[in-house]
Amino acid sequence: MTQLRFEQEHSARWTETELLLEAAKKRRFSPEHVKLPMLYRQLCADLSLARHRMYGARLCGRLNELVIGAREILTRGKLMDKRDHPARLWSSCPRAVRREWRLFWLNMLLFWGPFVAFIIAAYSNERWIFAVLDADMMSNLDDMYGTDNLEAYRGKFGSDFAMFAFYIYNNISIGLRTIAGGVLAAVGALFSTAYQGVVLGAAFGYVHYAGHTDRFYAFVAGHSAFELMGLVICGVAGTRLGMAVLNPGDLSRADALKETARGALPLIYGGPLLVLLAAFIEGFWSASSAPAGLKLLVGAVIWVLLATWLLFAGRGGRDEA
């Protein structure tokens, strides 16, 4: 094939690519931009063929510029309209959880195993609970849930916003430490997840032992789904980082950790965001004077909605595993 015929056959596609790249640079997006990855692959093939056949600097230069321009648009994410960001944020975390289903169920076992075990221990051998909780922790639980006056508990913080800020500091710091602990060959993340299961399970067990269950479950119902599952997802993120340290493949451990962190970003921000939502609910709703029945109903609905989100959000997308 001569150079002239080669240009005649493909020039329309090259012109189309140039127009799409110019529009993307100006953020003028259209449905036609979904063709850009395919056009980029064809451009790479055209450039390789043109160089092999020595079609000249002019043509090879034009094709090379198109390849570079398309690659920059695709790799920097400029092809994506900013209006798509909320949808991607909404769906990327549950897709990441489903991709990491093995690590998810490992962390679920590490968290919920001790959690349930200590609730059972409250009925069979309460000494396990006393081995975990000290006198101050048990006294705090009695003050919070041993009375019907939750307003007194709210008053200790001065305002709902102060209580919200306290829970952000306390709970999100736990999630971030769990993620960071994954760098220690996953041991830190796994230990943190299991430890939270032990401590929270012991607290739940003590409340059962002390007979404060009605007030306790009315208080925790609204925020428990976001808080507990957020901590589990933080454990998944930390464990994924730790796996990169344990098995870096052909990369150095530092490079493997960087690459894994990019892929695990939906987990890294998803877990703490869920814990943030829990802190908001706990600060402004859980200790409110709303009827206990309503709080339990809202909590049940949130659990169902969260499970539905994790199971189905973003399913069938292009990056769905």
Secondary structure, 3 states (H helix, E strand, C coil): CCHHHHHHHHHHHHHHHHHHHHHHHCCCCCHHHHHHHHHHHHHHHHHHHHHHCCCCHHHHHHHHHHHHHHHHHHHCCCCCCHHHHHHHHHHHHHHHHHHCHHHHHHHHHHHHHHHHHHHHHHHHCCHHHHHHCCHHHHHHHHHHHCCCCHHHHHHCCCCHHHHHHHHHHHHHHHHHHHHHHCCCCCHHHHHHHHHHHHHHHHHHHHHHHHCCHHHHHHHHHHHHHHHHHHHHHHHHHHHHHHHHHHCCCCCCHHHHHHHHHHHCHHHHHHHHHHHHHHHHHHHHHHCCCCCHHHHHHHHHHHHHHHHHHHHHCCCCCCCCC
